[in-house]
């Protein structure tokens, strides 16, 4: 119900649920515990090594939680690390819930959303003198421009 109410806010400029019901739906929506994947931990390590200012698992005003909220040049960017479950089957097409989340964050939280698909992360892994992060640094710099 919370996401449907967000959809109404996005499309009609206001939620349609009574305030007490909307608040309850938001609490239920936020009650899910997030887990960190190895891929998210790898991205965090590279962001840290790049000396980028970021927060982990940030809950936004919309109620959505993003993997990272990165601050660069006085702007904030929501960074989502998208593993295989964010895509339809074996395709590179994001599933509906991932697309909805990203769209609503852009519209309601007024943030740029950057997605890091798992296959792009692994494709940018370079082992240069034993350091696998060089390709990842280059990849993240390009994404966060």
MIKOL-679718 format. One record per residue: residue number from 1; residue in one letter; x, y, z of N, C-alpha, C in turn. Coordinates in nm, 4 decimals. Layout:
BEGIN
@i NUM, aa A, n_u X, n_v Y, n_w Z, ca_u X, ca_v Y, ca_w Z, c_u X, c_v Y, c_w Z
...
//
This chain:
BEGIN
@i 1, aa X, n_u 0.0811, n_v -0.1203, n_w 0.0000, ca_u 0.0000, ca_v 0.0000, ca_w 0.0000, c_u 0.0854, c_v 0.1268, c_w 0.0000
@i 2, aa X, n_u 0.1989, n_v 0.1195, n_w 0.0674, ca_u 0.2850, ca_v 0.2382, ca_w 0.0727, c_u 0.3298, c_v 0.2772, c_w -0.0675
@i 3, aa X, n_u 0.3717, n_v 0.1793, n_w -0.1471, ca_u 0.4181, ca_v 0.2107, ca_w -0.2821, c_u 0.3045, c_v 0.2643, c_w -0.3688
@i 4, aa X, n_u 0.1826, n_v 0.2132, n_w -0.3487, ca_u 0.0679, ca_v 0.2634, ca_w -0.4236, c_u 0.0407, c_v 0.4085, c_w -0.3843
@i 5, aa X, n_u 0.0518, n_v 0.4389, n_w -0.2559, ca_u 0.0323, ca_v 0.5758, ca_w -0.2099, c_u 0.1409, c_v 0.6675, c_w -0.2658
@i 6, aa X, n_u 0.2636, n_v 0.6159, n_w -0.2757, ca_u 0.3705, ca_v 0.6937, ca_w -0.3381, c_u 0.3388, c_v 0.7207, c_w -0.4847
@i 7, aa X, n_u 0.2844, n_v 0.6184, n_w -0.5512, ca_u 0.2471, ca_v 0.6341, ca_w -0.6914, c_u 0.1451, c_v 0.7473, c_w -0.7051
@i 8, aa X, n_u 0.0471, n_v 0.7514, n_w -0.6150, ca_u -0.0529, ca_v 0.8579, ca_w -0.6184, c_u 0.0132, c_v 0.9947, c_w -0.5974
@i 9, aa X, n_u 0.1075, n_v 1.0032, n_w -0.5042, ca_u 0.1793, ca_v 1.1294, ca_w -0.4817, c_u 0.2554, c_v 1.1698, c_w -0.6072
@i 10, aa X, n_u 0.3196, n_v 1.0698, n_w -0.6692, ca_u 0.3999, ca_v 1.0955, ca_w -0.7889, c_u 0.3109, c_v 1.1433, c_w -0.9038
@i 11, aa X, n_u 0.1977, n_v 1.0797, n_w -0.9235, ca_u 0.1112, ca_v 1.1079, ca_w -1.0386, c_u 0.0105, c_v 1.2199, c_w -1.0152
@i 12, aa X, n_u -0.0418, n_v 1.2292, n_w -0.8917, ca_u -0.1497, ca_v 1.3250, ca_w -0.8651, c_u -0.1085, c_v 1.4361, c_w -0.7697
@i 13, aa X, n_u 0.0131, n_v 1.4284, n_w -0.7188, ca_u 0.0614, ca_v 1.5334, ca_w -0.6306, c_u 0.0241, c_v 1.5164, c_w -0.4841
@i 14, aa X, n_u -0.0530, n_v 1.4123, n_w -0.4531, ca_u -0.0881, ca_v 1.3882, ca_w -0.3129, c_u -0.1244, c_v 1.2413, c_w -0.2951
@i 15, aa X, n_u -0.1005, n_v 1.1922, n_w -0.1737, ca_u -0.1373, ca_v 1.0553, ca_w -0.1414, c_u -0.2884, c_v 1.0419, c_w -0.1302
@i 16, aa X, n_u -0.3374, n_v 0.9196, n_w -0.1392, ca_u -0.4824, ca_v 0.8972, ca_w -0.1332, c_u -0.5251, c_v 0.8267, c_w -0.0051
@i 17, aa X, n_u -0.4297, n_v 0.7776, n_w 0.0719, ca_u -0.4635, ca_v 0.7101, ca_w 0.1965, c_u -0.4823, c_v 0.8115, c_w 0.3089
@i 18, aa X, n_u -0.5720, n_v 0.7831, n_w 0.4036, ca_u -0.5798, ca_v 0.8679, ca_w 0.5229, c_u -0.4445, c_v 0.8706, c_w 0.5926
@i 19, aa X, n_u -0.4133, n_v 0.9811, n_w 0.6564, ca_u -0.2803, ca_v 1.0020, ca_w 0.7146, c_u -0.2401, c_v 0.8898, c_w 0.8094
@i 20, aa X, n_u -0.3301, n_v 0.8461, n_w 0.8971, ca_u -0.2939, ca_v 0.7413, ca_w 0.9933, c_u -0.2633, c_v 0.6093, c_w 0.9224
@i 21, aa X, n_u -0.3370, n_v 0.5788, n_w 0.8161, ca_u -0.3121, ca_v 0.4560, ca_w 0.7388, c_u -0.1805, c_v 0.4692, c_w 0.6618
@i 22, aa X, n_u -0.1566, n_v 0.5858, n_w 0.6026, ca_u -0.0321, ca_v 0.6093, ca_w 0.5290, c_u 0.0892, c_v 0.5956, c_w 0.6210
@i 23, aa X, n_u 0.0791, n_v 0.6490, n_w 0.7424, ca_u 0.1898, ca_v 0.6390, ca_w 0.8380, c_u 0.2136, c_v 0.4938, c_w 0.8790
@i 24, aa X, n_u 0.1062, n_v 0.4192, n_w 0.8996, ca_u 0.1204, ca_v 0.2775, ca_w 0.9342, c_u 0.1854, c_v 0.2011, c_w 0.8186
@i 25, aa X, n_u 0.1425, n_v 0.2271, n_w 0.6970, ca_u 0.2006, ca_v 0.1605, ca_w 0.5790, c_u 0.3489, c_v 0.1925, c_w 0.5660
@i 26, aa X, n_u 0.3856, n_v 0.3167, n_w 0.5928, ca_u 0.5268, ca_v 0.3565, ca_w 0.5885, c_u 0.6072, c_v 0.2801, c_w 0.6932
@i 27, aa X, n_u 0.5529, n_v 0.2675, n_w 0.8153, ca_u 0.6239, ca_v 0.1920, ca_w 0.9207, c_u 0.6443, c_v 0.0463, c_w 0.8790
@i 28, aa X, n_u 0.5426, n_v -0.0138, n_w 0.8223, ca_u 0.5538, ca_v -0.1532, ca_w 0.7775, c_u 0.6557, c_v -0.1632, c_w 0.6643
@i 29, aa X, n_u 0.6498, n_v -0.0693, n_w 0.5709, ca_u 0.7426, ca_v -0.0672, ca_w 0.4576, c_u 0.8869, c_v -0.0561, c_w 0.5060
@i 30, aa X, n_u 0.9091, n_v 0.0235, n_w 0.6096, ca_u 1.0441, ca_v 0.0460, ca_w 0.6623, c_u 1.0911, c_v -0.0624, c_w 0.7577
@i 31, aa X, n_u 1.0032, n_v -0.1534, n_w 0.7941, ca_u 1.0399, ca_v -0.2536, ca_w 0.8944, c_u 1.1269, c_v -0.3660, c_w 0.8380
@i 32, aa X, n_u 1.1426, n_v -0.3714, n_w 0.7069, ca_u 1.2259, ca_v -0.4751, ca_w 0.6467, c_u 1.3730, c_v -0.4479, c_w 0.6767
@i 33, aa X, n_u 1.4417, n_v -0.5501, n_w 0.7228, ca_u 1.5847, ca_v -0.5383, ca_w 0.7489, c_u 1.6619, c_v -0.5621, c_w 0.6194
@i 34, aa X, n_u 1.7524, n_v -0.4738, n_w 0.5883, ca_u 1.8359, ca_v -0.4914, ca_w 0.4702, c_u 1.9594, c_v -0.5738, c_w 0.5034
@i 35, aa X, n_u 2.0069, n_v -0.6452, n_w 0.4060, ca_u 2.1312, ca_v -0.7200, ca_w 0.4216, c_u 2.2308, c_v -0.6683, c_w 0.3190
@i 36, aa X, n_u 2.3567, n_v -0.6809, n_w 0.3506, ca_u 2.4609, ca_v -0.6341, ca_w 0.2604, c_u 2.5210, c_v -0.7536, c_w 0.1871
@i 37, aa X, n_u 2.5276, n_v -0.7425, n_w 0.0567, ca_u 2.5883, ca_v -0.8484, ca_w -0.0230, c_u 2.7394, c_v -0.8255, c_w -0.0319
@i 38, aa X, n_u 2.8072, n_v -0.9267, n_w -0.0755, ca_u 2.9517, ca_v -0.9141, ca_w -0.0980, c_u 2.9784, c_v -0.8057, c_w -0.2025
@i 39, aa X, n_u 2.8921, n_v -0.7997, n_w -0.3038, ca_u 2.9068, ca_v -0.6986, ca_w -0.4076, c_u 2.8938, c_v -0.5575, c_w -0.3485
@i 40, aa X, n_u 2.7952, n_v -0.5364, n_w -0.2612, ca_u 2.7803, ca_v -0.4052, ca_w -0.1961, c_u 2.9022, c_v -0.3720, c_w -0.1113
@i 41, aa X, n_u 2.9537, n_v -0.4701, n_w -0.0418, ca_u 3.0745, ca_v -0.4477, ca_w 0.0390, c_u 3.1936, c_v -0.4106, c_w -0.0489
@i 42, aa X, n_u 3.2040, n_v -0.4724, n_w -0.1659, ca_u 3.3131, ca_v -0.4390, ca_w -0.2594, c_u 3.2989, c_v -0.2956, c_w -0.3094
@i 43, aa X, n_u 3.1775, n_v -0.2560, n_w -0.3432, ca_u 3.1542, ca_v -0.1186, ca_w -0.3893, c_u 3.1885, c_v -0.0206, c_w -0.2766
@i 44, aa X, n_u 3.1467, n_v -0.0501, n_w -0.1546, ca_u 3.1767, ca_v 0.0370, ca_w -0.0407, c_u 3.3273, c_v 0.0518, c_w -0.0213
@i 45, aa X, n_u 3.3997, n_v -0.0573, n_w -0.0343, ca_u 3.5450, ca_v -0.0523, ca_w -0.0168, c_u 3.6094, c_v 0.0387, c_w -0.1219
@i 46, aa X, n_u 3.5635, n_v 0.0286, n_w -0.2462, ca_u 3.6207, ca_v 0.1125, ca_w -0.3523, c_u 3.5830, c_v 0.2593, c_w -0.3299
@i 47, aa X, n_u 3.4586, n_v 0.2877, n_w -0.2925, ca_u 3.4191, ca_v 0.4256, ca_w -0.2633, c_u 3.5045, c_v 0.4823, c_w -0.1496
@i 48, aa X, n_u 3.5269, n_v 0.4023, n_w -0.0476, ca_u 3.6102, ca_v 0.4447, ca_w 0.0650, c_u 3.7528, c_v 0.4746, c_w 0.0175
@i 49, aa X, n_u 3.8089, n_v 0.3866, n_w -0.0628, ca_u 3.9449, ca_v 0.4064, ca_w -0.1137, c_u 3.9550, c_v 0.5293, c_w -0.2039
@i 50, aa X, n_u 3.8426, n_v 0.5642, n_w -0.2702, ca_u 3.8396, ca_v 0.6837, ca_w -0.3553, c_u 3.8250, c_v 0.8112, c_w -0.2721
@i 51, aa X, n_u 3.8035, n_v 0.7943, n_w -0.1405, ca_u 3.7816, ca_v 0.9054, ca_w -0.0487, c_u 3.6575, c_v 0.9860, c_w -0.0864
@i 52, aa X, n_u 3.5551, n_v 0.9132, n_w -0.1313, ca_u 3.4263, ca_v 0.9733, ca_w -0.1629, c_u 3.3433, c_v 0.9750, c_w -0.0353
@i 53, aa X, n_u 3.2712, n_v 1.0835, n_w -0.0138, ca_u 3.1841, ca_v 1.0933, ca_w 0.1027, c_u 3.0546, c_v 1.0170, c_w 0.0723
@i 54, aa X, n_u 3.0233, n_v 0.9161, n_w 0.1566, ca_u 2.9022, ca_v 0.8384, ca_w 0.1330, c_u 2.8495, c_v 0.7808, c_w 0.2629
@i 55, aa X, n_u 2.7198, n_v 0.7511, n_w 0.2613, ca_u 2.6527, ca_v 0.6836, ca_w 0.3715, c_u 2.5981, c_v 0.5517, c_w 0.3182
@i 56, aa X, n_u 2.5857, n_v 0.4543, n_w 0.4063, ca_u 2.5394, ca_v 0.3208, ca_w 0.3693, c_u 2.3962, c_v 0.3001, c_w 0.4183
@i 57, aa X, n_u 2.3134, n_v 0.2360, n_w 0.3347, ca_u 2.1746, ca_v 0.2024, ca_w 0.3702, c_u 2.1006, c_v 0.3225, c_w 0.4283
@i 58, aa X, n_u 2.0796, n_v 0.4211, n_w 0.3447, ca_u 2.0150, ca_v 0.5447, ca_w 0.3872, c_u 1.8658, c_v 0.5369, c_w 0.3562
@i 59, aa X, n_u 1.7862, n_v 0.5667, n_w 0.4558, ca_u 1.6422, ca_v 0.5705, ca_w 0.4359, c_u 1.6037, c_v 0.7112, c_w 0.3917
@i 60, aa X, n_u 1.5325, n_v 0.7188, n_w 0.2802, ca_u 1.4935, ca_v 0.8466, ca_w 0.2219, c_u 1.3548, c_v 0.8891, c_w 0.2713
@i 61, aa X, n_u 1.3184, n_v 1.0124, n_w 0.2423, ca_u 1.1869, ca_v 1.0627, ca_w 0.2828, c_u 1.0727, c_v 0.9809, c_w 0.2250
@i 62, aa X, n_u 1.0924, n_v 0.9231, n_w 0.1078, ca_u 0.9888, ca_v 0.8416, ca_w 0.0439, c_u 0.9663, c_v 0.7103, c_w 0.1187
@i 63, aa X, n_u 1.0608, n_v 0.6745, n_w 0.2034, ca_u 1.0534, ca_v 0.5471, ca_w 0.2743, c_u 1.1458, c_v 0.4435, c_w 0.2145
@i 64, aa X, n_u 1.1900, n_v 0.4672, n_w 0.0924, ca_u 1.2840, ca_v 0.3751, ca_w 0.0307, c_u 1.4198, c_v 0.3855, c_w 0.0982
@i 65, aa X, n_u 1.4928, n_v 0.2775, n_w 0.0950, ca_u 1.6303, ca_v 0.2747, ca_w 0.1430, c_u 1.7199, c_v 0.2530, c_w 0.0220
@i 66, aa X, n_u 1.8292, n_v 0.3275, n_w 0.0157, ca_u 1.9252, ca_v 0.3097, ca_w -0.0938, c_u 2.0541, c_v 0.2518, c_w -0.0379
@i 67, aa X, n_u 2.1244, n_v 0.1781, n_w -0.1225, ca_u 2.2485, ca_v 0.1142, ca_w -0.0787, c_u 2.3508, c_v 0.2174, c_w -0.0328
@i 68, aa X, n_u 2.3670, n_v 0.3237, n_w -0.1119, ca_u 2.4625, ca_v 0.4296, ca_w -0.0786, c_u 2.4043, c_v 0.5647, c_w -0.1167
@i 69, aa X, n_u 2.4289, n_v 0.6642, n_w -0.0343, ca_u 2.3994, ca_v 0.8017, ca_w -0.0692, c_u 2.5342, c_v 0.8720, c_w -0.0758
@i 70, aa X, n_u 2.5726, n_v 0.9068, n_w -0.1967, ca_u 2.7051, ca_v 0.9636, ca_w -0.2229, c_u 2.6924, c_v 1.1148, c_w -0.2372
@i 71, aa X, n_u 2.7836, n_v 1.1880, n_w -0.1744, ca_u 2.7866, ca_v 1.3341, ca_w -0.1853, c_u 2.9087, c_v 1.3747, c_w -0.2652
@i 72, aa X, n_u 2.8833, n_v 1.4393, n_w -0.3785, ca_u 2.9919, ca_v 1.4864, ca_w -0.4653, c_u 2.9555, c_v 1.6255, c_w -0.5151
@i 73, aa X, n_u 3.0470, n_v 1.7191, n_w -0.5017, ca_u 3.0265, ca_v 1.8556, ca_w -0.5524, c_u 2.8922, c_v 1.9135, c_w -0.5082
@i 74, aa X, n_u 2.8604, n_v 1.9035, n_w -0.3839, ca_u 2.7385, ca_v 1.9567, ca_w -0.3240, c_u 2.6090, c_v 1.8990, c_w -0.3834
@i 75, aa X, n_u 2.6174, n_v 1.7790, n_w -0.4353, ca_u 2.4958, ca_v 1.7102, ca_w -0.4799, c_u 2.4987, c_v 1.5688, c_w -0.4259
@i 76, aa X, n_u 2.3793, n_v 1.5151, n_w -0.4071, ca_u 2.3676, ca_v 1.3794, ca_w -0.3555, c_u 2.3182, c_v 1.2866, c_w -0.4663
@i 77, aa X, n_u 2.3754, n_v 1.1675, n_w -0.4689, ca_u 2.3415, ca_v 1.0669, ca_w -0.5695, c_u 2.3072, c_v 0.9376, c_w -0.4965
@i 78, aa X, n_u 2.1912, n_v 0.8829, n_w -0.5281, ca_u 2.1524, ca_v 0.7525, ca_w -0.4733, c_u 2.2188, c_v 0.6455, c_w -0.5593
@i 79, aa X, n_u 2.2948, n_v 0.5577, n_w -0.4961, ca_u 2.3636, ca_v 0.4505, ca_w -0.5683, c_u 2.3024, c_v 0.3177, c_w -0.5247
@i 80, aa X, n_u 2.2537, n_v 0.2437, n_w -0.6227, ca_u 2.1950, ca_v 0.1133, ca_w -0.5995, c_u 2.2824, c_v 0.0072, c_w -0.6649
@i 81, aa X, n_u 2.3200, n_v -0.0925, n_w -0.5867, ca_u 2.3975, ca_v -0.2051, ca_w -0.6366, c_u 2.2967, c_v -0.3145, c_w -0.6695
@i 82, aa X, n_u 2.2838, n_v -0.3439, n_w -0.7984, ca_u 2.1787, ca_v -0.4334, ca_w -0.8445, c_u 2.2338, c_v -0.5693, c_w -0.8854
@i 83, aa X, n_u 2.2100, n_v -0.6662, n_w -0.7975, ca_u 2.2485, ca_v -0.8047, ca_w -0.8240, c_u 2.1473, c_v -0.8732, c_w -0.9144
@i 84, aa X, n_u 2.1634, n_v -1.0027, n_w -0.9367, ca_u 2.0791, ca_v -1.0770, ca_w -1.0320, c_u 1.9290, c_v -1.0701, c_w -1.0026
@i 85, aa X, n_u 1.8890, n_v -1.0579, n_w -0.8777, ca_u 1.7460, ca_v -1.0563, ca_w -0.8451, c_u 1.6763, c_v -0.9254, c_w -0.8829
@i 86, aa X, n_u 1.7517, n_v -0.8286, n_w -0.9303, ca_u 1.6934, ca_v -0.7027, ca_w -0.9754, c_u 1.6612, c_v -0.7057, c_w -1.1248
@i 87, aa X, n_u 1.6823, n_v -0.8196, n_w -1.1875, ca_u 1.6647, ca_v -0.8307, ca_w -1.3321, c_u 1.5711, c_v -0.9456, c_w -1.3667
@i 88, aa X, n_u 1.5133, n_v -0.9371, n_w -1.4852, ca_u 1.4186, ca_v -1.0379, ca_w -1.5316, c_u 1.4971, c_v -1.1560, c_w -1.5876
@i 89, aa X, n_u 1.4875, n_v -1.2696, n_w -1.5197, ca_u 1.5549, ca_v -1.3912, ca_w -1.5658, c_u 1.7027, c_v -1.3691, c_w -1.5908
@i 90, aa X, n_u 1.7484, n_v -1.4156, n_w -1.7045, ca_u 1.8897, ca_v -1.4027, ca_w -1.7423, c_u 1.9139, c_v -1.2789, c_w -1.8290
@i 91, aa X, n_u 1.8172, n_v -1.1869, n_w -1.8327, ca_u 1.8308, ca_v -1.0685, ca_w -1.9170, c_u 1.9015, c_v -0.9567, c_w -1.8413
@i 92, aa X, n_u 1.9249, n_v -0.8492, n_w -1.9126, ca_u 1.9810, ca_v -0.7290, ca_w -1.8517, c_u 1.8720, c_v -0.6231, c_w -1.8328
@i 93, aa X, n_u 1.7460, n_v -0.6674, n_w -1.8316, ca_u 1.6321, ca_v -0.5780, ca_w -1.8119, c_u 1.5925, c_v -0.5778, c_w -1.6651
@i 94, aa X, n_u 1.5890, n_v -0.4581, n_w -1.6062, ca_u 1.5494, ca_v -0.4482, ca_w -1.4655, c_u 1.4057, c_v -0.4951, c_w -1.4475
@i 95, aa X, n_u 1.3799, n_v -0.5600, n_w -1.3343, ca_u 1.2431, ca_v -0.6033, ca_w -1.3060, c_u 1.1583, c_v -0.4831, c_w -1.2645
@i 96, aa X, n_u 1.0279, n_v -0.5064, n_w -1.2546, ca_u 0.9340, ca_v -0.3975, ca_w -1.2272, c_u 0.9557, c_v -0.3288, c_w -1.0946
@i 97, aa X, n_u 0.9832, n_v -0.4042, n_w -0.9889, ca_u 0.9990, ca_v -0.3415, ca_w -0.8574, c_u 1.1244, c_v -0.2538, c_w -0.8525
@i 98, aa X, n_u 1.2294, n_v -0.2939, n_w -0.9203, ca_u 1.3519, ca_v -0.2131, ca_w -0.9245, c_u 1.3280, c_v -0.0854, c_w -1.0043
@i 99, aa X, n_u 1.2597, n_v -0.0985, n_w -1.1172, ca_u 1.2297, ca_v 0.0199, ca_w -1.2001, c_u 1.1396, c_v 0.1172, c_w -1.1246
@i 100, aa X, n_u 1.0379, n_v 0.0631, n_w -1.0555, ca_u 0.9472, ca_v 0.1472, ca_w -0.9772, c_u 1.0229, c_v 0.2215, c_w -0.8685
@i 101, aa X, n_u 1.1071, n_v 0.1508, n_w -0.7956, ca_u 1.1845, ca_v 0.2122, ca_w -0.6874, c_u 1.2703, c_v 0.3263, c_w -0.7403
@i 102, aa X, n_u 1.3441, n_v 0.3021, n_w -0.8464, ca_u 1.4334, ca_v 0.4044, ca_w -0.9008, c_u 1.3533, c_v 0.5250, c_w -0.9500
@i 103, aa X, n_u 1.2409, n_v 0.4989, n_w -1.0189, ca_u 1.1588, ca_v 0.6085, ca_w -1.0700, c_u 1.1015, c_v 0.6917, c_w -0.9557
@i 104, aa X, n_u 1.0520, n_v 0.6253, n_w -0.8513, ca_u 0.9926, ca_v 0.6996, ca_w -0.7408, c_u 1.0969, c_v 0.7758, c_w -0.6610
@i 105, aa X, n_u 1.2151, n_v 0.7233, n_w -0.6478, ca_u 1.3218, ca_v 0.7974, ca_w -0.5794, c_u 1.3558, c_v 0.9240, c_w -0.6579
@i 106, aa X, n_u 1.3658, n_v 0.9104, n_w -0.7913, ca_u 1.3941, ca_v 1.0286, ca_w -0.8737, c_u 1.2836, c_v 1.1334, c_w -0.8593
@i 107, aa X, n_u 1.1586, n_v 1.0878, n_w -0.8642, ca_u 1.0456, ca_v 1.1803, ca_w -0.8634, c_u 1.0161, c_v 1.2381, c_w -0.7251
@i 108, aa X, n_u 1.0205, n_v 1.1550, n_w -0.6213, ca_u 0.9741, ca_v 1.1980, ca_w -0.4895, c_u 1.0865, c_v 1.2453, c_w -0.3969
@i 109, aa X, n_u 1.2039, n_v 1.1891, n_w -0.4135, ca_u 1.3172, ca_v 1.2313, ca_w -0.3303, c_u 1.4079, c_v 1.3280, c_w -0.4058
@i 110, aa X, n_u 1.3759, n_v 1.3496, n_w -0.5333, ca_u 1.4504, ca_v 1.4437, ca_w -0.6167, c_u 1.6005, c_v 1.4129, c_w -0.6190
@i 111, aa X, n_u 1.6321, n_v 1.2846, n_w -0.6346, ca_u 1.7716, ca_v 1.2416, ca_w -0.6389, c_u 1.8029, c_v 1.1777, c_w -0.7742
@i 112, aa X, n_u 1.9254, n_v 1.1921, n_w -0.8155, ca_u 1.9752, ca_v 1.1136, ca_w -0.9273, c_u 1.9978, c_v 0.9729, c_w -0.8754
@i 113, aa X, n_u 1.9557, n_v 0.8729, n_w -0.9517, ca_u 1.9762, ca_v 0.7336, ca_w -0.9129, c_u 2.0744, c_v 0.6714, c_w -1.0107
@i 114, aa X, n_u 2.1805, n_v 0.6152, n_w -0.9558, ca_u 2.2804, ca_v 0.5449, ca_w -1.0361, c_u 2.2734, c_v 0.3977, c_w -0.9995
@i 115, aa X, n_u 2.2593, n_v 0.3157, n_w -1.1012, ca_u 2.2534, ca_v 0.1710, ca_w -1.0811, c_u 2.3876, c_v 0.1090, c_w -1.1182
@i 116, aa X, n_u 2.4330, n_v 0.0172, n_w -1.0339, ca_u 2.5538, ca_v -0.0599, ca_w -1.0638, c_u 2.5101, c_v -0.2042, c_w -1.0853
@i 117, aa X, n_u 2.4835, n_v -0.2417, n_w -1.2116, ca_u 2.4465, ca_v -0.3807, ca_w -1.2384, c_u 2.5652, c_v -0.4736, c_w -1.2127
@i 118, aa X, n_u 2.5370, n_v -0.5889, n_w -1.1565, ca_u 2.6434, ca_v -0.6812, ca_w -1.1181, c_u 2.7356, c_v -0.7168, c_w -1.2339
@i 119, aa X, n_u 2.6818, n_v -0.7353, n_w -1.3545, ca_u 2.7673, ca_v -0.7760, ca_w -1.4662, c_u 2.8617, c_v -0.6642, c_w -1.5088
@i 120, aa X, n_u 2.8197, n_v -0.5364, n_w -1.4931, ca_u 2.9101, ca_v -0.4266, ca_w -1.5263, c_u 3.0220, c_v -0.4168, c_w -1.4233
@i 121, aa X, n_u 2.9879, n_v -0.4391, n_w -1.2960, ca_u 3.0900, ca_v -0.4338, ca_w -1.1913, c_u 3.1977, c_v -0.5381, c_w -1.2174
@i 122, aa X, n_u 3.1547, n_v -0.6609, n_w -1.2455, ca_u 3.2520, ca_v -0.7683, ca_w -1.2694, c_u 3.3285, c_v -0.7479, c_w -1.3989
@i 123, aa X, n_u 3.2650, n_v -0.6882, n_w -1.4993, ca_u 3.3329, ca_v -0.6622, ca_w -1.6272, c_u 3.4424, c_v -0.5570, c_w -1.6123
@i 124, aa X, n_u 3.4313, n_v -0.4712, n_w -1.5116, ca_u 3.5302, ca_v -0.3653, ca_w -1.4907, c_u 3.6381, c_v -0.4033, c_w -1.3909
@i 125, aa X, n_u 3.6441, n_v -0.5291, n_w -1.3562, ca_u 3.7468, ca_v -0.5752, ca_w -1.2633, c_u 3.8766, c_v -0.5971, c_w -1.3403
@i 126, aa X, n_u 3.9774, n_v -0.5241, n_w -1.3023, ca_u 4.1100, ca_v -0.5381, ca_w -1.3632, c_u 4.2097, c_v -0.5715, c_w -1.2537
@i 127, aa X, n_u 4.2966, n_v -0.6619, n_w -1.2835, ca_u 4.4006, ca_v -0.6962, ca_w -1.1883, c_u 4.5307, c_v -0.6333, c_w -1.2373
@i 128, aa X, n_u 4.5637, n_v -0.5169, n_w -1.1817, ca_u 4.6844, ca_v -0.4446, ca_w -1.2211, c_u 4.7810, c_v -0.4502, c_w -1.1045
@i 129, aa X, n_u 4.8881, n_v -0.5226, n_w -1.1213, ca_u 4.9884, ca_v -0.5405, ca_w -1.0157, c_u 4.9240, c_v -0.5868, c_w -0.8851
@i 130, aa X, n_u 4.8307, n_v -0.6799, n_w -0.8955, ca_u 4.7659, ca_v -0.7342, ca_w -0.7776, c_u 4.6524, c_v -0.6496, c_w -0.7216
@i 131, aa X, n_u 4.6248, n_v -0.5339, n_w -0.7831, ca_u 4.5183, ca_v -0.4454, ca_w -0.7365, c_u 4.3997, c_v -0.4564, c_w -0.8325
@i 132, aa X, n_u 4.2894, n_v -0.5143, n_w -0.7837, ca_u 4.1712, ca_v -0.5329, ca_w -0.8673, c_u 4.0820, c_v -0.4099, c_w -0.8738
@i 133, aa X, n_u 4.1122, n_v -0.3068, n_w -0.7960, ca_u 4.0194, ca_v -0.1939, ca_w -0.7846, c_u 4.0384, c_v -0.0849, c_w -0.8894
@i 134, aa X, n_u 4.1468, n_v -0.0872, n_w -0.9650, ca_u 4.1727, ca_v 0.0213, ca_w -1.0616, c_u 4.0584, c_v 0.0361, c_w -1.1617
@i 135, aa X, n_u 4.0125, n_v -0.0746, n_w -1.2184, ca_u 3.9007, ca_v -0.0689, ca_w -1.3125, c_u 3.7728, c_v -0.0245, c_w -1.2464
@i 136, aa X, n_u 3.7527, n_v -0.0651, n_w -1.1218, ca_u 3.6332, ca_v -0.0246, ca_w -1.0488, c_u 3.6346, c_v 0.1253, c_w -1.0192
@i 137, aa X, n_u 3.7497, n_v 0.1791, n_w -0.9857, ca_u 3.7621, ca_v 0.3225, ca_w -0.9599, c_u 3.7263, c_v 0.4000, c_w -1.0862
@i 138, aa X, n_u 3.7809, n_v 0.3588, n_w -1.1980, ca_u 3.7525, ca_v 0.4245, ca_w -1.3258, c_u 3.6023, c_v 0.4176, c_w -1.3567
@i 139, aa X, n_u 3.5424, n_v 0.3001, n_w -1.3351, ca_u 3.3993, ca_v 0.2791, ca_w -1.3594, c_u 3.3148, c_v 0.3705, c_w -1.2706
@i 140, aa X, n_u 3.3440, n_v 0.3764, n_w -1.1401, ca_u 3.2661, ca_v 0.4597, ca_w -1.0488, c_u 3.2822, c_v 0.6084, c_w -1.0797
@i 141, aa X, n_u 3.4025, n_v 0.6506, n_w -1.1142, ca_u 3.4237, ca_v 0.7913, ca_w -1.1500, c_u 3.3362, c_v 0.8300, c_w -1.2686
@i 142, aa X, n_u 3.3272, n_v 0.7409, n_w -1.3653, ca_u 3.2444, ca_v 0.7667, ca_w -1.4839, c_u 3.0961, c_v 0.7736, c_w -1.4454
@i 143, aa X, n_u 3.0489, n_v 0.6811, n_w -1.3620, ca_u 2.9085, ca_v 0.6780, ca_w -1.3205, c_u 2.8696, c_v 0.8008, c_w -1.2382
@i 144, aa X, n_u 2.9592, n_v 0.8472, n_w -1.1553, ca_u 2.9264, ca_v 0.9534, ca_w -1.0597, c_u 2.9523, c_v 1.0940, c_w -1.1122
@i 145, aa X, n_u 2.9868, n_v 1.1073, n_w -1.2404, ca_u 3.0102, ca_v 1.2401, ca_w -1.2994, c_u 2.8865, c_v 1.3260, c_w -1.2913
//
